[in-house]
Amino acid sequence: MPLNLTTALIVLAVLVLAGIVVQGVWKARRIAASARLNVVVGDDESGRREPAMGGDAAAQPDVDLPASAPARADGRPAPLRRSVRLDALIDAIATLTVDAPVAGEGVLPHLPGANRAGTKPFFIEGLNSETGEWETIVANARYGEFQAGVQMANRNGPLNEIEFSEFVQKLETFAQGIGASSDLPDMLETVARARELDAFAGQHDAQLVALLRANSVAWSVGYLQQVAQRHGFVAGSVPGRLVLPAIEEGAPPVLVLGFDAQAALADDPGQAAVRELTLGLDVAQTEELVEPFAAWHGAARKLADDLDAAIVDDQGQAITLHAFSAIHVELTRLYEALSAHDLAAGSSGARRLFS
């Protein structure tokens, strides 16, 4: 029986939609198959197993960052926007326009209660009508435009469809509250860019952890604290954590010295016995100029001498001078790669991406 016009159009629409879905699945699988460079020693705090430093970095495929200014759904290129907080390299940015400048005190009540979409932070900024600068919204200012950005990747993985939808929902509620119209990035394109960014981050992530194991008698918590303080460590915000603070105010610590939290919380810390410490360096969080690797290596050796401890990896193998030297060479390459992609270690973008 011949198809009538309405039926034919329905069939054609179904075929087009199926083609789009197949194309999206193929692209997602292609991105997910991107290899990751082994550049990390030890495990992070979340329990996620990180690859070990080693192997031939030159043999690993390199994943480039997604374009920093993708085209919008209507084909127009997204503008590059000067902002101290949002970064088109790692944020998917939406714009919101109003008919006339609005007062900050009228905007503040409509801001989302939590600036997160799943595991991804997002930020909303206003364009100050007087200064022409993007800023965090305050009461005593007027704003002629707004922009919002959701981070496309962090150590929890890439932004997914559910997180993107949550971001859009919160943003549309905010837009309705202030009477603004929104121009949103395309979801499929944003999620694909997020996967590419996550693949890049996986190739260039580095968290170094050395273990200090007692050669003879165990240490008391009080004794550990005294020795660590002599080398510049101070108490951290978490029990069983001592940190070597950065010179820059508000910056993440350069090194983290950790031990059993139960020992730190014991009724009598002086009697609690500790036989193993972890000394960690989160490479992306500290700029290369302050020589964090030298601080990590030096602290490991000095603490080992003072505590009569052996420096070993998570397999119990001694970390020799040759091994330290090899790690340093790999880190030098890593620093260069991050800088080449405008994500130098210690920069705001690197700290956000590798968090």
C-alpha positions as CSV (number, residue, x, y, z in Angstrom):
1,M,0.0,0.0,0.0
2,P,1.6,3.4,-0.9
3,L,2.4,5.7,1.9
4,N,0.6,9.0,2.3
5,L,2.5,12.2,2.7
6,T,2.1,12.4,6.5
7,T,3.3,8.8,7.0
8,A,6.3,9.4,4.7
9,L,7.3,12.5,6.7
10,I,7.1,10.6,10.0
11,V,9.3,7.8,8.6
12,L,11.8,10.3,7.3
13,A,12.0,12.1,10.7
14,V,12.6,8.8,12.5
15,L,15.4,7.8,10.1
16,V,17.1,11.2,10.6
17,L,16.9,11.0,14.3
18,A,18.3,7.5,14.3
19,G,21.2,8.7,12.2
20,I,22.0,11.5,14.7
21,V,21.9,9.0,17.6
22,V,24.2,6.6,15.9
23,Q,26.7,9.4,15.0
24,G,26.6,10.6,18.7
25,V,27.3,7.0,20.0
26,W,30.2,6.5,17.5
27,K,31.8,9.8,18.5
28,A,31.5,9.1,22.2
29,R,33.1,5.7,21.8
30,R,35.9,7.3,19.7
31,I,36.7,9.9,22.4
32,A,36.4,7.4,25.3
33,A,39.0,5.2,23.5
34,S,41.7,7.9,23.8
35,A,44.7,6.5,25.6
36,R,46.0,8.1,28.8
37,L,49.6,8.8,29.6
38,N,51.0,7.1,32.7
39,V,52.3,10.0,34.8
40,V,51.2,9.5,38.4
41,V,52.8,7.8,41.4
42,G,50.6,6.4,44.1
43,D,46.9,6.6,44.8
44,D,44.8,9.7,45.4
45,E,42.6,10.2,48.5
46,S,39.4,9.2,46.8
47,G,40.6,5.6,46.2
48,R,40.8,6.1,42.5
49,R,43.9,4.2,41.3
50,E,46.3,6.4,39.4
51,P,48.7,5.1,36.8
52,A,52.4,4.8,37.9
53,M,55.1,7.1,36.6
54,G,57.1,5.3,33.9
55,G,57.0,4.1,30.4
56,D,57.9,5.9,27.2
57,A,56.0,9.2,27.2
58,A,56.8,9.8,23.5
59,A,55.0,6.5,22.6
60,Q,51.7,7.7,24.1
61,P,49.1,9.4,21.8
62,D,48.5,13.0,22.7
63,V,45.0,14.3,23.1
64,D,44.7,18.0,22.2
65,L,42.4,20.3,24.2
66,P,39.0,21.1,22.6
67,A,38.7,24.5,21.0
68,S,38.3,27.3,23.5
69,A,35.6,29.0,21.5
70,P,33.2,26.4,20.0
71,A,30.3,27.4,17.7
72,R,26.9,27.7,19.3
73,A,23.9,25.7,18.2
74,D,23.0,28.5,15.7
75,G,26.5,28.3,14.1
76,R,27.8,31.5,15.5
77,P,31.2,31.3,17.3
78,A,31.0,31.8,21.0
79,P,32.7,35.0,22.1
80,L,35.9,34.9,24.1
81,R,35.1,36.7,27.3
82,R,37.5,38.3,29.7
83,S,36.8,36.9,33.2
84,V,38.9,36.3,36.3
85,R,36.9,33.2,37.1
86,L,35.5,31.7,33.9
87,D,37.8,30.2,31.3
88,A,36.5,29.1,27.9
89,L,39.2,26.5,27.8
90,I,37.6,24.5,30.7
91,D,34.1,26.0,31.1
92,A,31.0,25.7,28.9
93,I,29.8,29.3,28.9
94,A,26.2,30.6,28.5
95,T,25.2,34.2,28.1
96,L,22.1,35.9,29.6
97,T,20.8,39.2,28.3
98,V,18.4,41.7,29.9
99,D,16.5,44.6,28.3
100,A,18.0,47.1,30.7
101,P,20.6,47.0,33.5
102,V,19.4,45.5,36.7
103,A,20.4,46.2,40.3
104,G,22.6,43.6,42.0
105,E,20.3,43.5,45.1
106,G,17.5,42.4,42.8
107,V,19.6,39.6,41.3
108,L,21.1,38.1,44.4
109,P,17.9,36.4,45.7
110,H,17.6,34.5,42.4
111,L,21.1,33.0,42.4
112,P,21.1,29.2,42.8
113,G,21.6,28.0,46.3
114,A,24.4,25.6,45.3
115,N,26.9,26.4,42.6
116,R,27.3,22.8,41.5
117,A,25.8,20.6,38.8
118,G,26.5,17.1,40.0
119,T,30.3,17.0,40.7
120,K,31.0,20.1,38.5
121,P,31.1,23.7,39.8
122,F,29.5,26.5,37.9
123,F,29.7,30.3,38.3
124,I,27.4,33.2,37.4
125,E,28.9,36.6,36.8
126,G,27.6,40.0,35.9
127,L,28.9,42.7,33.5
128,N,29.2,45.8,35.6
129,S,27.5,48.6,33.7
130,E,29.9,51.2,35.1
131,T,33.3,49.5,35.0
132,G,32.6,47.2,32.0
133,E,34.2,44.3,33.9
134,W,32.9,40.9,34.7
135,E,32.6,40.3,38.4
136,T,30.9,38.3,41.1
137,I,27.4,39.8,41.6
138,V,27.2,42.3,44.5
139,A,24.3,44.4,45.8
140,N,25.7,47.9,45.1
141,A,26.1,47.6,41.3
142,R,24.1,47.4,38.1
143,Y,24.6,44.7,35.5
144,G,23.7,44.9,31.8
145,E,24.6,41.3,30.9
146,F,25.3,38.0,32.7
147,Q,27.3,34.9,31.9
148,A,27.5,31.5,33.5
149,G,30.0,28.7,33.0
150,V,30.0,25.1,34.1
151,Q,33.3,23.3,34.4
152,M,33.6,20.6,31.8
153,A,36.0,18.2,33.6
154,N,37.8,17.6,36.9
155,R,39.2,14.6,38.7
156,N,35.7,13.2,39.0
157,G,35.5,12.8,35.2
158,P,33.9,14.7,32.3
159,L,30.7,16.7,32.4
160,N,27.9,14.3,31.4
161,E,24.4,14.8,30.0
162,I,22.7,14.7,33.5
163,E,25.1,17.3,34.9
164,F,24.7,19.6,31.9
165,S,20.9,19.3,32.2
166,E,21.1,20.2,35.9
167,F,23.2,23.3,35.0
168,V,20.7,24.3,32.3
169,Q,17.7,23.9,34.7
170,K,19.3,26.0,37.4
171,L,20.4,28.6,34.9
172,E,16.9,28.9,33.3
173,T,15.3,29.3,36.7
174,F,17.8,32.1,37.4
175,A,17.1,33.7,34.0
176,Q,13.3,33.6,34.6
177,G,13.8,35.2,38.1
178,I,15.6,38.2,36.7
179,G,13.8,38.5,33.4
180,A,16.7,37.5,31.1
181,S,16.9,35.5,27.9
182,S,19.6,32.8,27.7
183,D,21.9,31.6,24.9
184,L,23.0,28.1,25.8
185,P,25.8,26.0,24.4
186,D,24.7,22.8,22.6
187,M,24.6,19.8,24.9
188,L,26.0,17.1,22.6
189,E,28.9,19.4,21.5
190,T,29.6,20.4,25.2
191,V,29.6,16.8,26.4
192,A,32.0,15.8,23.6
193,R,34.3,18.6,24.4
194,A,34.2,17.6,28.1
195,R,35.3,14.1,27.2
196,E,38.2,15.4,25.1
197,L,39.2,17.7,28.0
198,D,39.0,14.8,30.4
199,A,41.2,12.7,28.1
200,F,43.8,15.5,28.0
201,A,43.7,15.8,31.8
202,G,44.2,12.1,32.2
203,Q,47.3,12.3,30.1
204,H,48.8,15.1,32.1
205,D,47.8,14.4,35.7
206,A,50.6,13.8,38.2
207,Q,50.3,13.1,41.9
208,L,53.6,11.9,43.4
209,V,53.5,9.9,46.7
210,A,56.5,8.5,48.5
211,L,56.1,6.2,51.6
212,L,58.3,6.6,54.6
213,R,58.5,3.3,56.6
214,A,60.1,3.0,60.0
215,N,63.2,0.9,59.9
216,S,63.0,0.0,63.6
217,V,60.8,1.4,66.3
218,A,57.5,3.0,65.6
219,W,56.9,6.8,66.1
220,S,54.5,8.5,68.4
221,V,52.2,11.2,66.9
222,G,53.8,13.8,69.1
223,Y,57.3,12.9,67.9
224,L,56.2,13.0,64.3
225,Q,54.7,16.4,64.7
226,Q,57.9,17.7,66.3
227,V,60.1,16.4,63.5
228,A,57.8,17.6,60.8
229,Q,57.6,21.1,62.3
230,R,61.4,21.4,62.1
231,H,61.0,21.0,58.3
232,G,58.3,23.6,57.9
233,F,55.2,21.5,58.2
234,V,52.1,22.7,60.1
235,A,48.9,21.0,61.2
236,G,46.4,20.5,58.4
237,S,42.6,20.8,58.6
238,V,42.2,17.0,58.6
239,P,43.4,14.7,61.5
240,G,46.5,12.8,60.5
241,R,47.5,15.5,58.0
242,L,50.5,17.9,58.1
243,V,51.1,20.4,55.3
244,L,54.0,22.4,53.9
245,P,52.1,25.7,53.2
246,A,52.6,27.7,50.0
247,I,54.1,31.2,50.1
248,E,51.2,32.5,48.1
249,E,48.3,33.2,50.5
250,G,45.3,31.0,49.8
251,A,47.2,28.6,47.5
252,P,47.1,24.9,48.0
253,P,49.9,23.4,50.2
254,V,53.1,22.4,48.4
255,L,53.4,19.1,50.2
256,V,51.1,16.9,52.3
257,L,52.4,14.6,55.0
258,G,49.8,12.0,56.1
259,F,49.5,9.2,58.6
260,D,46.8,7.1,60.2
261,A,43.9,9.4,61.3
262,Q,42.9,7.0,64.1
263,A,46.3,7.5,65.6
264,A,45.9,11.3,65.4
265,L,42.5,11.0,67.1
266,A,43.6,8.7,69.9
267,D,42.9,9.7,73.5
268,D,46.6,9.8,74.1
269,P,48.4,10.7,70.8
270,G,51.7,10.4,72.6
271,Q,51.1,6.6,73.0
272,A,49.7,6.0,69.5
273,A,52.2,4.1,67.3
274,V,52.8,5.0,63.6
275,R,55.0,3.1,61.3
276,E,54.3,4.6,57.9
277,L,53.9,8.1,56.5
278,T,52.9,9.3,53.0
279,L,54.5,12.4,51.5
280,G,52.5,13.7,48.6
281,L,53.0,16.3,45.9
282,D,50.1,17.3,43.7
283,V,52.0,18.6,40.6
284,A,49.3,20.6,38.9
285,Q,48.5,22.6,42.0
286,T,51.9,24.3,42.4
287,E,53.8,26.4,39.8
288,E,57.1,25.1,38.6
289,L,59.0,28.2,39.6
290,V,58.8,27.4,43.3
291,E,60.5,24.0,42.6
292,P,58.0,21.7,44.3
293,F,59.7,18.6,43.1
294,A,62.9,19.6,44.8
295,A,60.9,20.3,48.0
296,W,59.3,16.9,47.8
297,H,62.6,15.1,47.2
298,G,64.4,17.1,49.9
299,A,61.7,16.6,52.5
300,A,61.5,12.9,51.8
301,R,65.3,12.5,52.4
302,K,65.4,14.8,55.5
303,L,62.4,13.2,57.1
304,A,63.8,9.7,56.4
305,D,67.1,10.6,58.0
306,D,65.5,12.2,61.1
307,L,62.9,9.4,61.6
308,D,65.2,6.5,60.6
309,A,62.8,5.5,57.8
310,A,63.1,4.0,54.3
311,I,61.7,5.8,51.3
312,V,59.7,3.3,49.2
313,D,56.9,3.3,46.6
314,D,53.5,1.7,47.1
315,Q,55.0,-1.7,46.1
316,G,57.6,-1.5,48.9
317,Q,60.4,-0.9,46.5
318,A,63.1,1.6,47.5
319,I,63.0,4.9,45.6
320,T,66.6,5.4,44.6
321,L,68.4,8.6,43.5
322,H,68.2,7.3,40.0
323,A,64.4,6.8,40.3
324,F,64.0,10.4,41.6
325,S,66.1,11.7,38.7
326,A,64.0,9.8,36.2
327,I,60.8,11.2,37.7
328,H,62.2,14.7,37.5
329,V,62.8,14.3,33.8
330,E,59.3,13.2,33.2
331,L,57.9,16.1,35.3
332,T,59.9,18.5,33.2
333,R,58.2,17.2,30.1
334,L,54.8,17.4,31.9
335,Y,55.4,21.1,32.9
336,E,56.2,21.9,29.3
337,A,53.1,20.2,27.9
338,L,50.8,21.9,30.4
339,S,52.3,25.3,29.6
340,A,52.0,24.7,25.9
341,H,48.2,24.2,26.4
342,D,47.8,27.4,28.6
343,L,47.3,25.3,31.7
344,A,50.6,25.8,33.4
345,A,51.0,24.1,36.8
346,G,49.8,26.3,39.6
347,S,47.6,28.4,37.3
348,S,44.0,29.0,38.1
349,G,42.9,26.8,35.2
350,A,45.2,23.9,36.1
351,R,44.1,24.0,39.8
352,R,40.5,23.8,38.8
353,L,40.9,21.1,36.1
354,F,43.1,18.9,38.4
355,S,40.8,19.1,41.4
